[in-house]
């Protein structure tokens, strides 16, 4: 796990390209504090920079940038290829010889043997990399199938003819050019979702390479080609045509695949631990890891004195049953508040998930004793864990048959005082779980969200609306611009009949990489800790698509198949499925210790000076939350996190964080 940066400058604008990429890579120090390296070819205008977090082959043989045996390929690589030992064996049979024990060296040999495009299809792992092919004169950027590892790129410079790329946006920000302005389209999507979907970034002209995509830059012509090398949509459609109908077989295959994914992620030349929240995903992962680990597995969790948010006692009980070396840390409100200033430095794009606070704290805790941490990210999306899947399916069944005008009429009635009184009780009773899904929202808040969902023009828009924090971003963003995203664009939706499968796919191509995996990557890396995600093994992903929804969600209960597998390792009476979510009491914090900060950050004067958001609407939202008339902490956090980002990264000078 590392960080890299690079430029392709065929016009020779930079006198010392190596020095430029060294400055870019210095911005990524926390991603790789163990070693640094640069490589350049002045005649071609190519320069690569690297920061290393040594996990495999701690010796100098793992140093990057690394060249292939023939020196045709030069590589900088962030992530892990978990099947590198298997690939190494195949390559040795073909006559390749290796100097060290790193997966990077195996990747380069694979490029020599099979070519870049064919080689990546053999890689099982999390990876983003850039490889220069001196013979073909091409720079190839690749991102893994599910988007576990990040990769930014853009054409920069006075003539926009220099390819610049890096593991994080801050590396490109370090270039000696004026910062690109804020992209209004990206800003609008951020206000809607709380994250910026690929391929957009907050900067105009800078992009995130989408998961499962490859970009090829041709030095001779300056042309960039982008193609998709793995498609979740196609995998879902294939899975729908090849379903596993035997429940016992499905359980066995899922457990075997997950076990192998866990086993491969325990391979490291440094200590490995795991995050244990006490939920189904992390408990099953830890159960398998404890069995496969060559030494006693270390596990980590944090707790809160507020029992509404505390899972530490439950996690500790599971740890005792599984025999792990468990560490827990109880977090006081001040501990969480102390992390807030760090988040703007970590996220060089606006990011509005407040669970970043406990994620940072548990990552910092784990880093004291391990260098790799396993997490349970991906289980909800693959196996139907989110409550909103069932709620949205209920809404589609209840209202999907109505013409749009009729649904708009129902929504209008719900929003009136009298209509609310007549309809609310029946709607919430019919939805059942919807009434308790948001424990810190009032009934009025939930009914307002319900109305905003069913009034969408198409039934297929219900789920994107449900997955949105602010469903009408154009009401808040001045000169708002919207664009199709993997969450909203029908072109991304698989052609399958199951509505729940379509919802899970939408999260796999949007919410999972852009919010969940982004959060884990940035906050583990901010603590120089490598996060690994067994549920994001593409083999498990493709297997999950072959399992009918009835084995995932049954009688309103999600992740049924994972619960059944977990019961083989943890007694059912442990009630593992009652996970609360990795949250903080944000609503109370905004009215309490953070009130002055909110008032200053969202002052009418500042909002008018920035010229990005409608001051009246933002101020009204804050007043309603402050006075207790609404629970609007998540919407407010969107604007607060943005301004924290703006203060850190959108000032008049280039950041110099090292």
SEVEX-904678 format. One record per atom (N, C-alpha, C, O): y, x, z. Coordinates in steps of 0.05 Angstrom, whole numbers, plus 5000, padded with zeros to 4 digits. Layout:
residues N
YXZ;...
***
This chain:
residues 658
497650175000;500050005000;502450185000;502750355017;504250134981;506450324977;508750184964;508849934963;510650344955;512850234939;513550424917;513250664920;514350314894;514950484871;517450384857;518250154860;518550554840;520850484824;520750664799;519450874799;522150574778;522250734754;524250644734;525350424737;524850814715;526650754693;525450854667;524051054667;526150714646;525550814619;528250814604;529250604597;529351054600;532051084590;532051244564;532751484564;531251114542;530951264517;533651374506;533651564490;535851254514;538451344504;539451584519;541451714511;538151664541;538951904556;541551864571;543152054573;542051634581;544551584596;544651754621;546851864629;542451784635;542351944660;541752234654;539852304641;543452404665;542952694663;540452784679;538952964671;540052654702;537852724720;536452474728;536952354749;534652384711;533252124716;531452144741;531151944755;530352384746;528752414770;530352364795;529352234814;532852454796;534452404820;535152104822;535352004845;535451964800;535951684801;533651534813;534051364831;531251584804;528951434815;528351524843;527151364859;529051764851;528751844879;530451674897;529551594918;532951614888;534651434903;533551154904;533651024925;532451064882;531350794881;528950774900;528750584916;527250974899;524850974917;525551004946;524150894963;527751134952;528651164979;529250894992;529050875017;529950704976;530450434987;527850304998;527950105012;525650414990;522950304997;521550465018;519150465020;523150615034;521950795054;519950665072;517750775076;520450415082;518650295100;516050205087;513950185101;516050175061;513550115047;511850355046;509350335042;512950595048;511450835046;512651075060;513951245047;512351085087;513651305102;512051565102;513051765112;509551565090;507851795094;508352015073;507752255079;509351945050;509652145028;511452035007;511951795006;512652214991;514252124969;513752304945;512752524948;514352204922;513952364898;515552254875;516152014873;516252434856;517652354831;516352504808;515152714811;516552384785;515552504761;517352414738;518252184738;517952594720;519652514697;518852664672;517752884673;519452544650;519252664623;521952634610;522452434597;523652834613;526452814602;526452754572;528252614562;524552864557;524552824528;524152534521;525052434500;522652384538;522052104532;523951924548;524051684543;525452034567;527251864583;525851704604;526851494613;523451804613;521851654632;521951794659;521752044661;522251644680;522151754708;520951544726;521451304724;519151644744;517751474763;518151584791;517951824795;518551404810;518851484838;516951324856;516251104849;516251444878;514151324895;514551384924;515551594932;513851184941;513551214970;510751134978;509850924970;509451304993;506551254999;506051185028;507051305047;504450975031;503250905057;500250975053;498850825040;499351195065;496751295060;494651125074;494551105098;492851005058;490650835068;487950935059;486150965075;487650995033;485251115022;485851405014;487851465002;484051585022;484351875016;487051965026;489051975011;487152045051;489652115064;490652395055;492852475063;489052535039;489752805031;491752795008;492552584999;492553035000;494453064978;493252964951;494752924932;490552924950;489352824926;490152544920;489652444898;491352404939;492252134935;495152114928;496251894927;496452334924;499352344919;500052204892;498552234873;502252064892;503251934868;506152024864;507552104882;507151994839;505751914814;503452094807;503452334812;501351964796;498952104789;498352084759;498851884747;497352314748;496652314720;493652314715;492152404732;492852204693;490052204685;489152484677;490852664674;486552514675;485452784669;486652894643;487153134641;487052734623;488152824597;491152844597;492452934578;492452744619;495352724622;496652524603;499052524599;494952354591;496052144574;497451934591;499651844584;496251854614;497351644630;498551754656;497351924669;500851644664;502051704689;502651444704;503751264693;501751434729;501551174743;502951184770;502751384785;504450964776;505250904803;504150634810;504350444794;503050604834;501350374840;501750284869;501650454887;502150034873;502449914899;500149714903;499949524887;498549754924;496449564930;493749704934;493649934941;491649554929;488849654932;487149524910;487349294904;485349694898;483249594881;480649614898;479649834902;479749384907;477549384927;474849464916;473149564930;474449424890;471949504878;472049774865;470549824846;473749954875;474050214861;471550384863;471150554846;470050354885;467650524887;465550444866;464250614854;465350184861;463550084840;464450184812;462850274796;467050164807;468150254782;467850554779;467250654757;468250704801;467850994800;465051064792;464651254776;463050924803;460350974796;459850934766;458551104753;460850724754;460550674726;461850894709;460750984689;464250974718;465751184703;464351454705;464351604686;463151514728;461651764731;459251774712;458551984701;457951544709;455751524690;456651584661;455051664645;459151534656;460251584629;461351864627;462351944606;461152024648;461952304647;464552374660;465352604660;465952184672;468452234686;467952384712;466052314726;469652564719;469452714744;472052674760;474252654749;471752664786;474052594804;474552824824;472652954834;477152864829;477953074847;478152974876;477653114895;478952714879;479452604906;477952344909;476052284894;478752184929;477351944936;479051694934;478451494947;481251694919;483151474919;482451274897;481151344877;483251024900;482950824879;484850884856;484350794834;487051014862;488951084840;487751254819;488051204795;486251454827;484851624808;482851474792;482451534768;481451284804;479451124790;480850944769;479850914747;483150834776;484650674757;485450834732;485150734710;486351074736;487151244714;484751304696;484951304671;482451364708;480051414692;479251164677;478251184654;479650924689;479050674676;480850634651;479950544631;483350714654;485150694631;484250874608;484250804585;483351114616;482351304595;479851184582;479551214557;478151064597;475550964586;475850704570;474550684549;477450524580;477350254569;480150154559;480249944546;482250304564;484850214558;485950044580;484449924596;488650024583;489849884605;489049594606;488249484627;489249454583;488849164582;486049094591;485648904606;484049234581;481249174588;480649264616;478949144630;481949484625;481349584652;482249384674;480749344693;484549264671;485549094692;483748854697;483648744719;482448764676;480648534679;478248604696;476848424706;477648864700;475448954717;476349004746;474749034764;478949004751;480049064777;479848814795;480748604787;478748854819;478848634839;480648744861;479848924876;482948634864;484748734885;487448604885;487848404871;489148724900;492048644900;493448884889;493249104900;495048844868;496349074856;498748994840;498848784827;500649174840;502849184821;503149474813;503149644830;503349524787;503549814780;505149834754;505549644739;505950084749;507250164724;505750414714;505450604728;505050404688;503550634677;504850704650;505250534632;505550954648;506751064623;504551184606;503051354615;504351094581;502451194562;503951374542;505251274524;503651634546;505151824530;504351814501;505951864483;501851764496;500851754468;501851514453;502751544430;501751284466;502751034452;505750994455;506850844440;507051144474;509851104478;510450834490;512450704483;508850744509;509250484522;509250504552;507850674564;510850344565;510850304594;509750024599;510749824588;507550014615;506249764621;506549694650;505949854667;507549454655;507849354683;505849134686;505648954669;504349134708;502248944713;502448834741;503048984760;501948574744;501848444770;499248304774;498148184755;498048304798;495448194803;495347894799;497347764795;492847794799;492347524790;493947314807;495147134795;493947344833;495147134850;497947214860;499247064873;498847454852;501547534860;501847634888;503847584901;499747764898;499847874925;502048084928;503448104948;502248254907;504148484907;506448414889;506148304868;508948494896;511348424881;511948634860;511148864861;513448544839;514448724819;516848604805;516748384793;519148744807;521648664795;522248844771;521549074770;523648724751;524348884728;526848764714;527548524719;528248924699;530548824684;531449034664;530849274666;532848944643;534149124624;537049154633;538548964634;537749404641;540249454654;541849664638;541049764618;544249724649;545949924637;548049804620;548049564615;550049964611;552249854595;551349704570;552749514562;549149794558;548149664534;545549504539;544249414520;544849474564;542449324572;540049424557;538349274548;539849694554;537549814540;535849994557;534150134547;536349994583;534750154602;532849964617;533749774630;530250014616;528349864631;528349984660;527750214663;528849814679;528749894707;526849704722;526749464716;525349814741;523349654755;522849764782;523450004788;521749604800;521149694827;519649484842;519449254835;518549574865;517049394882;518749184896;517748974903;521249244899;523149054911;525749064896;526349264883;527348854899;529848834885;531849054894;533449144878;531649134919;533449334929;533349594914;535249744913;530949654903;530749904887;532449884862;533750084855;532549654848;534149624825;537149614833;538849714818;537649494856;540449484866;541549764870;544049804870;539849964875;540750234880;541750384856;542850594858;541350274832;542250404808;545350414808;546650234819;546450614795;549450654796;550850474776;552450574759;550250224777;551550024760;552749804777;551749764800;554749654768;555649424784;553349224787;551749184769;553249104811;551148914816;551448674797;553648584791;549248574787;549248334771;550048094788;549448094812;551447904777;552347674792;549947494800;547747524790;550447314819;548447124828;547746934805;549446834791;545146904801;544146724781;544246434792;542846374811;545846264780;546145984790;543545824788;542945654804;541945884768;539445744765;537545824788;536345654801;537446084794;535846174816;536846064842;535245994860;539446054845;540645944870;539945654874;539245574896;539945494852;539345214854;536345184862;535745014879;534645334850;531845314857;531245414886;529545304900;532845614894;532545704922;533245484941;531845434961;535445344936;536345124954;534244904955;533844774975;532844864932;530844654932;528344744948;527344584964;527344984942;524745064953;524845244977;522945264992;527145384981;527245585002;526245854993;526246045009;525545874968;524746134956;525546124926;526145904916;525446344913;526246364885;523746404868;522446614871;522946214852;520446244837;520646454815;522746494803;518446584810;518246764786;518546584761;517646354761;519746694740;520546974736;523447024744;524547234737;524746844758;527546884765;527847064789;525947104805;530147184792;531047314817;533847224822;535147084805;534947294845;537647204852;539747344834;542047244833;538947554821;540847704803;540447624774;538147604765;542647564760;542447514732;541347764718;542147984723;539447714700;538347934684;536148094697;534948274685;535548034723;533248164736;531147954741;531747734749;528648034736;526447834737;524247934755;523848164760;522647734764;520147794777;517947754756;517747544744;516247964752;513947924735;512147714748;511447744772;511247524733;509647304745;506847394751;505847574737;505547274771;502847344777;501047324752;501347144736;499147514749;497247504727;498547564700;497347484680;500747694700;502147764675;502348064671;502248214691;502748144646;503048424639;505448444620;505648294602;507148644626;509448694609;509048964595;508349164609;509548984570;509349234555;512049294542;513049134526;513149524548;515649614536;515049834517;513650024523;516149804492;515549994471;518050174467;520150084460;517650434471;519850624470;521050634442;523450654439;519450614421;520350644394;522350424386;524250474371;521850184396;523549954388;525249834410;527049684405;524549904435;525949784458;524949504464;526149364481;522949404450;521949134453;520249104478;518849294485;520448874491;518648814514;516948574507;518048364498;514348594511;512548374507;511348294533;510548474549;511148044539;509947944564;507747754556;508047574540;505347794568;503147604564;501747564590;501847724609;500347334591;498847264615;495947364612;494647294592;495047524631;492347634628;490347484646;487847524643;491247324665;489547144681;491046894687;493346904694;489646664684;490946404687;489546234707;487146174704;490946164729;489745974748;489245704735;487245574742;490945624717;490545364703;487945364688;486445174690;487445574673;484945584658;482545604677;480445484671;482845744699;480645764718;480045494731;477745424735;482145334737;481745064747;480244894727;478344744734;481044904702;479844744681;476944824677;475144654673;476345084677;473545174675;471945074699;469644984696;473045094723;471645004747;471044704746;468944624756;472844554735;472344264733;470044194715;468843984718;469444374696;467244324678;464644444688;462544404676;464644584710;462244714721;462144684751;462044884766;462144434760;462244384789;459644434803;457444404791;459844524828;457544554845;457244294861;458944224877;455044154857;454743894870;452943894895;452843694909;451644114899;449944134923;451544254946;452444484944;451844104968;453544194990;452444445003;454044625009;449844455007;448744695020;449144945003;449745155013;448844914977;449345134959;452245224960;452845464961;454045024960;456945094961;457645244987;459045434986;456545155010;457145295035;456145575034;457645765042;453745615024;452545885023;454246065005;454746295012;454945964982;456346134963;459146194972;460146424969;460546004985;463146064996;462946275018;464546465019;461046245036;460846435058;460146715047;461246915056;458346725029;457546985018;459947125004;460347365007;461446964988;463747074973;465847164993;467047384989;466446995013;468547075032;467647315048;469247495054;465147325056;464147555070;464447815054;465348025065;463847805028;464148035012;467048115009;467748355008;468847915007;471747965005;472648095031;474348285030;471748005054;472448125079;471448405081;472848595089;468848445074;467648705076;469148915059;469649135068;469848845035;471349035018;474049095028;475149315023;475248915043;477948965054;477849105081;479949175092;475549155091;475249325115;475049615108;475149795126;474749685082;474449955074;477150095075;479050015060;477450295091;479950435094;479450695110;477550715125;481150885106;480951135121;482851135145;483551345156;483750895153;485550855176;484550615191;482850465181;485450565216;484550335232;485350065219;487550045208;483449875220;483849605209;483649395231;481949415248;485449205230;485348975249;485748715234;485648705210;486148505249;486448235237;488348065254;488348085278;489847895240;491547695253;489747455260;488347345242;489847365285;488247135293;490046925305;491146955327;490446705290;492246495300;490646285316;491846135332;488046265312;486446055324;485845825305;484545635313;486945835281;486345635261;483745685247;482445895252;483045505229;480445535215;480345785198;478445935200;482445835182;482346055163;482046325177;480346485171;483846375196;483746635210;481246665227;480146885230;480346445240;477946455257;475446525241;473846685249;475146395217;472846455201;473046745190;471046885190;475346825181;475747095171;475047305193;473647495187;475947255217;475447445239;472547435247;471347645253;471247205246;468347195252;466747365234;465047515242;467447355208;465947525188;466747815191;465047995188;469347865195;470248145198;469048275222;468348515222;468748125244;467548245269;464648325264;463748515275;463248175247;460448235241;460248475222;458448635223;462248505204;462048705183;463448965191;462949175179;465248955210;466749195218;464949415230;463249345247;465249665222;463649875233;464249935263;462750065276;466549845272;467349875300;468449615310;468749425294;468849595336;469849345347;472549265335;474449425335;472649025324;475048935309;477348885328;476948755349;479648975321;482148915336;483348665325;483648635300;484248475342;485548235333;488148205348;488548305370;490048055336;492748045346;493847755344;493347625323;495247665364;496647405362;499047415380;499247585398;500947235375;503247205393;503346915403;502346735389;504546885426;504746615438;507546555446;509246735448;508046295452;510646205460;510246045486;508245905490;512146055504;512045905528;512145605522;511045435537;513545535501;513645255492;510845175481;510045275460;509445005495;506644945488;506444805461;504344805448;508644685452;508644555426;508144755403;507144685382;508845005408;508545215387;506545425395;506145615380;505245395418;503545615428;500645575420;499445365425;499445775407;496645785400;495146015412;492846055407;496546175429;495446415439;492946375456;491046515454;493046165473;490746115490;488246045474;486046135480;488645885453;486345805436;485346055421;482846095419;487146225410;486246465396;484746655415;482846775406;485646675440;484346855459;481546755465;479646925468;481146495466;478446395471;476546465448;474246535453;477546435424;475946505401;475346805400;473046885394;477346965407;476947255407;474847335427;473147505422;474847205451;472747265471;469947195460;468047345464;469846965447;467246875436;466247075415;463847135414;468047175398;467247355376;467047645385;466147815370;468047705409;467847975419;469748175407;469048405405;472148085399;474048265388;475748405410;475848305433;476948625403;478848755420;481548625416;483048695397;482248435433;484448245428;486948325442;486948405466;489248305428;491848355439;493648115434;493848025412;494948025455;496847805452;499447875464;499648035483;501547765453;504247815463;505747545464;505947405444;506747485488;508347235491;511247305484;512447495494;512447135467;515047185457;517046995470;516746755469;519147105481;521346955493;523346885471;523447025450;524946675474;526946615454;528646845445;529346885422;529447015465;531147245458;529747435439;531047565423;527047465443;525547645425;525847555396;526147715378;525647285392;525947185365;528747215354;529147285331;530747175371;533447195363;534147485355;535747535337;532847675369;533347965363;532348045336;533348235324;530447895325;529347955299;531147865276;531047975254;532747655281;534347535260;535947745244;535947725219;537347935257;538948125240;537248295222;538148385202;534648335230;532948505214;532048365188;531448495168;531848095189;530747955166;532347975141;531248005119;534947985144;536648015120;536248285107;536648315083;535648485123;535048745112;532348755098;532048885078;530448615109;527748605098;527648455071;526548545052;528948215071;528848045047;531348095030;533548005037;530948245008;533248304991;533848084971;535548114953;532347864973;533047614961;533147404982;531847425003;534747184979;534846974999;532046865003;530546814983;531246815028;528546715035;528846555060;529746655080;527946295059;528646105080;526246005095;526145775103;524246175100;521946095117;522346215145;522146455148;523046045164;523646145191;521146255205;521446395225;518746205195;516346325207;516246625201;514446765211;518146725185;518447015182;518947145209;518147375213;520147005228;520747125254;518147195269;517747425276;516347005274;513847075288;512147255271;510647425282;512247235244;510647415227;511547705231;509847885232;514147745232;515148015237;514248125264;513348355266;514347955284;513648045311;510648115313;509948315325;508847945301;506048005303;505348255286;503448395293;506748295264;506248535248;507048785263;505748985262;509348765277;510248995293;508249055315;507749285322;507148845327;505148875348;502649015338;501649205350;501648925315;499249035303;499649325295;497749485298;501949395285;502449665275;502249875297;501950115291;502349795322;502149995344;499450125345;499150345355;497349975335;494650075338;493050085312;490950215310;493949945291;492549945265;494549985243;496949965247;493450055219;495150095196;494649885174;496049875154;492449735178;491749515159;491249265176;489949275196;492249035166;491848785180;490848565161;492148515140;488648445167;487548225151;489047965159;489447915182;489647805139;490947545144;489347325130;487847375112;489847075139;488446845128;489946695107;489246465101;491846825094;493446695073;491646605050;489846755042;492046365040;490646265017;488546055023;487845905005;487646035047;485545845054;486445555050;484945385040;488945495057;489945225055;490145135026;489344905019;491145315009;491545244981;488845214966;488645044948;486845374973;484345364959;482545134969;480945024953;482745064995;480844875006;482144625018;480944485034;484644565010;485844315016;486744285045;486244075057;488044485056;488744485084;491344345091;491644255114;493144325072;495744215079;495743905081;494543775065;497043815102;497143525107;498543385083;497943155077;500443525071;501943395049;500243315025;501043145010;497943445021;496243364999;495243075003;495442914985;494343015027;493342745032;495642545032;495342315022;497842615044;500142435045;501042365017;501542135010;501342565000;502342524973;500342354957;501142184941;497742414961;495742254947;495941954956;495641774939;496441914982;496841634991;499241504978;499041274970;501341654975;503741544963;503241484933;504141274923;501841654920;501241604892;499541354888;499941194870;497541324906;495941084904;497440824911;497140624898;499240854931;500740614940;502940534921;503540294918;504240734908;506640664892;506540754863;508240694847;504440914856;504341014829;504040804808;504840854785;503040574814;502740364794;505440224788;505640084768;507440264805;509940124801;511640254779;511540494776;513040094763;515040214745;517140364761;517540304785;518540554749;520440714762;522640544775;523440604798;523640344761;525840184772;524940044798;526540004816;522439954798;521439824822;521240024845;521939954868;520340264839;520240464861;523040534871;523340574895;524940544853;527640594862;528640374880;530140424899;527940134873;528739904890;527539924918;528939874937;524939994919;523740024946;525140244961;525640214985;525740464948;527040694962;529840604972;530540684994;531240444956;533940354965;533740174989;535340195008;531739994990;531339825013;530639985037;531639925059;528940185034;528140345057;530540485070;530740515094;532540555053;534840705063;536840515078;538640615092;536640255074;538440075088;537340015116;534940045121;539139955134;538339905162;536239675165;534239705178;536939445152;535039215154;532439275139;530339215150;532639395116;530239455101;528539655115;526039635115;529839845127;528340045142;526739915165;524339975169;528039725179;526639595201;524239435191;522139425205;524439315168;522139145158;519939315147;517539255151;520539535134;518639685119;517439925134;515039995131;519040045151;518240305163;515540295177;513740455173;515240085194;512840075210;510340045192;508340175197;510539875172;508239835155;507640075138;505240145134;509740205127;509240445111;507940665128;505940785119;509040715151;508040935167;505240875177;503541055179;504640615182;501940545190;500040585167;497740675172;500840505143;499040535120;498540825113;496340895105;500540995118;500141275112;498741425135;497641635131;498941305158;497541415182;498441695188;500341725205;497341895176;497942175183;500842245178;501842425191;502142105159;504842175153;506642135177;508642285180;505941955195;507641905218;507742135237;509642175251;505542295237;505442515256;505542785242;505342995256;505942785216;505743045202;508043225209;507643475212;510443125213;512643295221;513343225250;514843035255;512243375268;512443305296;515243305307;515843175327;517043455294;519743475305;521743325287;524143385288;520843145271;522642975255;522542695266;520542595276;524842555265;524942285273;523742105252;523342185229;523141855260;522041665240;524041625218;523241605194;526541615224;528641575203;528641805184;528841755159;528342045193;528142275175;525842255157;526042305133;523542185168;521142165151;521341945131;520341975108;522541725138;522841505119;524841575097;524441495074;526841735104;528641825083;527242015063;527741995039;525542185073;523942365056;522042195039;521642255015;520842005051;519041825037;520441695013;519441684991;522841595018;524441464997;525041654974;524941584951;525741904981;526542094961;524142184944;524542284922;521742144954;519342214939;518641994919;518142044895;518541744929;517541534911;519641454890;518941314871;522141534893;524141474873;524241674850;525941654832;522341874850;522242064828;521541924802;520141724802;522642024780;522241884754;519341854746;518541654735;517642064752;514842054744;513142094769;513942234787;510841974769;509042004792;508242294795;507742394817;508042444773;507342724774;509442894788;509043124795;511842774792;514042914806;513842874836;515442994851;512042704845;511842644874;511342904890;512742964909;509343054881;508643294897;510743504896;511343614917;511943574873;514143774874;516443684893;517643844906;516943414893;518943314912;518143354941;519743434958;515543294947;514543324974;514643624982;515143685006;514243804963;514244084969;517044204971;517344444975;519044044966;521844144966;523044104993;522643905007;524644305002;526144275027;528544095022;529043905038;530044145001;532343974994;531743864966;531644004946;531243604965;530243474941;532343434920;531743394896;534943444928;537143414909;538943664911;541243634921;538043894902;539744134905;542444114891;544344244899;542543964869;545043934854;547243804871;549543824865;546443664892;548443544910;549843754927;552043704938;548543984931;549644194948;550744434932;552744554940;549444504910;550244744895;552344674875;551944494859;554544814876;556744774856;555844894830;554845114829;556244734808;555344814782;552344874782;551445084770;550744704794;547844744796;546644744768;547444604750;544544914766;543044934741;540044934748;539145104764;538544754737;535744744743;534144824719;535044804696;531744934724;530045024703;527144964710;526544944734;525444924690;522544874697;521445114713;522145344708;519645054731;518245254747;515245184746;514544964739;513545374754;510745314756;510145064774;508144934770;511845014793;511444774810;512244524796;510944314801;514144534778;515244284766;514644244737;514844024727;513844454723;513544444694;510744334686;508744444694;510644114671;508044004663;506344194648;503844174647;507544394634;506044584619;504244754636;502244854626;504844784662;503244944680;500944774692;499144894704;501044514689;499044344704;496444344689;496244304665;494244374704;491644374691;490844094682;491743894694;489244074661;488443814651;485843734666;483643764655;486143634690;483943534706;484743264717;487143204720;482843094723;483442824732;484142814762;485542624770;483343004777;483642994806;486543064815;487443284810;487942874826;490742914834;490943134856;492843284856;488943134874;489043334896;488643614885;489943804894;486943644865;486643914853;489143994839;489944234841;490543814826;493143884813;495143984834;496744164829;495243854857;497043934878;496344214889;498144384892;493844264893;493044524903;493644744883;494544964890;493244684857;493944874836;496944934836;497745164833;498544724840;501444764840;502244964862;504045134858;500944944885;501545134907;500545414901;501845604908;498245434888;497045694882;498845854863;499046094865;500245714844;501845864825;504845874834;506445994820;505545744856;508345744864;508745804894;509646024901;507945614911;508445654939;506945894951;508046034967;504445934943;502946154954;504146424947;504746574966;504646494922;505746754916;508646784924;509546994933;510246574921;513146604924;514046584953;516046694960;512546434969;513346414997;511346545016;512046725031;508846455016;506946555035;506346855032;506647005051;505646935007;504947215003;507447395003;507247625011;509747284994;512247444996;512847495026;513547725033;512547295042;513147335071;511247545083;512147725097;508647525077;506747715089;507247995078;507248185094;507748025052;508248285041;510748415053;510548645062;512948275053;515448405063;515348475092;516348685101;514148295108;514248335137;512148535147;512648665167;509848545134;507948765141;509149025132;509049225147;510149035107;511249285097;513749375112;514149615115;515249195123;517549265139;516749415165;518249555177;514149375172;513049525195;511049735186;509449835203;511149815161;509350015150;506449945156;504850115164;505749695152;503049585156;502049465130;503549315118;499649525123;498549405098;497249135105;495349125122;498148925093;496848665096;494848615074;495448655051;492448525082;490348465063;489548175066;489448065089;488848045044;488447755044;485747685032;485547645008;483547665048;480947605037;480747345021;479347335001;482247135030;482146885015;483346904987;482946724971;484947104982;486247144956;484547304937;485447394916;482047354944;480147484925;479747294902;479047054906;480247384878;480147204855;477347084851;477146864840;475247214860;472547104857;472346854875;471146654867;473446864899;473346634917;475146414905;474446174907;477346494894;479146294881;477746144859;477745894858;476446284841;475046154819;472645994829;472045784818;471346084851;469145934862;470145674875;468945464872;472445684888;473645454901;474245234880;474044994886;475045314856;475645124835;473144974826;473344754814;470845084831;468344954823;467344754844;465344614839;468544754867;467644584889;469144314889;471644314889;467844094888;469143834886;471043794911;470443894932;473143644906;475043584928;473643444951;474543484974;471643284946;470243144967;469043334987;468543255010;468443584979;467343784998;469643935012;469144085031;472043895003;474344025016;475843835034;476643905056;476243585025;477743385039;475943135042;475143025021;475443045066;473642825070;474742645093;475142745115;475142395087;476242205107;478842315120;479242295144;480542425103;483142525112;483142795126;485142875136;480842925128;480643185141;480343395120;478643375102;482043605121;481943815102;480144045110;479344075133;479644215090;478044465093;475244405106;474344565123;474044185098;471544105110;469444325106;467944385125;469244435083;467144635078;467544885095;465645005104;470144965099;470645195116;469945125145;468945295160;470544875154;469744795181;466744815185;465844905206;465244725165;462344735167;461345025169;459545085185;462545205153;461645485154;462445605181;460845755193;464845545191;465745655216;463945565239;463545715258;462845325237;461045225258;458545395261;457245375282;457845555241;455645735244;456345975262;454546115271;458946015267;459846255281;461346185307;461346345326;462645955307;464245875331;463445585337;463445415319;462745515362;461945245369;464045045361;466445085364;463144815351;465044605343;466844505366;469044415362;465744515390;467244425413;469744595419;471444515435;469944825405;472444985408;474844845394;477144915398;474244645378;476344485365;478344665349;480744645353;477144835333;478745025318;480744895299;482745015293;480144655290;481844535269;484444425278;485844305262;485244465303;487744345313;490044535311;491844545328;490144695290;492244895286;495044765285;495444555273;496944895298;499644785300;501444875278;503444745272;500945105267;502745225248;504345445261;504945435285;505045645245;506345885256;509345845257;510745945240;510245695277;513045615277;514545705301;513345825319;517045645302;518845705324;520445445329;520745275312;521545425353;523245185359;526045205347;528045215361;526045215320;528545275306;530745065311;533045125315;529944805312;531844595316;533344625342;535844595342;531944695363;533244735389;534944985389;537044995401;534045195375;535545445374;538245405360;540245505369;538245245339;540745195324;542745045341;545145095339;541744865358;543544715375;544244875401;546144805415;542745075406;543045225431;544145505427;546545535421;542445715429;543545985429;544746075402;546246265401;543945935380;545046015354;547345835345;548345865322;548345655362;550345465353;552845595343;553945525323;553845795358;556345935350;555946075323;557746075306;553646205320;553046335294;553046145271;554046195250;551745905275;551645705254;554445615247;555145595224;556045565268;558745455264;560445665248;561945585230;560145915254;561646125240;560646155211;562146165192;557946165208;556746225182;557245995163;557746035139;557245745173;557545515156;560345385160;560645145158;562245545166;564945445170;566045345143;565245445122;567745145144;568845035119;570345245104;570245255079;571745425118;573345625104;571545815088;572045875065;569345905101;567546085087;566245955064;566046075042;565345705067;564045575045;565845535021;565045564998;568445475027;570345445005;570845714991;571045724967;571145925007;571646194995;569346284978;569746404957;566846234987;564546324971;564246164945;563446274925;565045904946;564945754921;562245694910;561945644886;560145704927;557445654918;556345384927;554845254912;557045294950;556045044961;558244854968;560444934974;557644594966;559544384972;560044385002;558244315018;562444455011;562944475040;562544215055;561444215077;563343995043;563143735057;560243665063;559543575085;558543705043;555743635047;554343815067;552843725084;554844075065;553644265084;554644205112;553044205131;557144165115;558344115142;557243855153;556743835177;556943645136;555843395146;552943425155;552143305175;551443585141;548743635149;548643775176;547043695193;550343975180;550444115206;551343925228;550143935250;553343765223;554243575244;552043375252;551743315276;550543275233;548443085239;546243215256;545143095274;545643465250;543543605266;544643675293;543343635313;547043785294;548243865320;548443625339;548043665363;549143395328;549443165345;546843015351;546842815366;544643105339;542142975345;541542735327;539542595332;543142685307;542642455290;540542515269;539342325258;540042775264;538042855244;536643105254;537743255270;534143145245;532843395248;533043545222;531243515204;535143695218;535643825192;535544125194;536844265178;533844235213;533744525216;532844665191;533844885185;530844555177;529744695154;531844705131;532044905117;533244485127;535344485106;537644675114;538544825097;538444675139;540544855147;539745145145;541345315138;537145195150;536245475149;536445585121;536845825117;536245415101;536645495073;539345625070;539645845058;541445495080;544145605077;544645835096;546146025088;543545825119;543946045138;542646305128;543846515129;540146275118;538746515108;540246625083;540346865079;541246445067;542746545043;545146705051;545646925040;546746605070;549146755078;548447015092;549947205090;546247015107;545447265119;544747475097;545447705099;543447375076;542847555053;545447645040;545747885034;547247465036;549747525022;551347745038;552447925026;551447715064;552847915081;551648185078;553048385078;548948205075;547648465074;547548585046;547948825043;547148415025;546548524999;548548464977;548248564955;550548304982;552348224961;555148314966;557148194957;555448534982;558048644987;559048814964;557848824943;561348944968;562649094946;561349354940;561849474918;559649464957;558449734952;555449714951;554249524961;554249914938;551349924935;550149984962;551150164976;548049834971;546749894996;545650174997;544850284976;545650295020;544650575023;542450585044;542050795056;541050365049;538950355069;536750555061;535650545039;536050735079;533850925075;532250935100;530251085101;
***
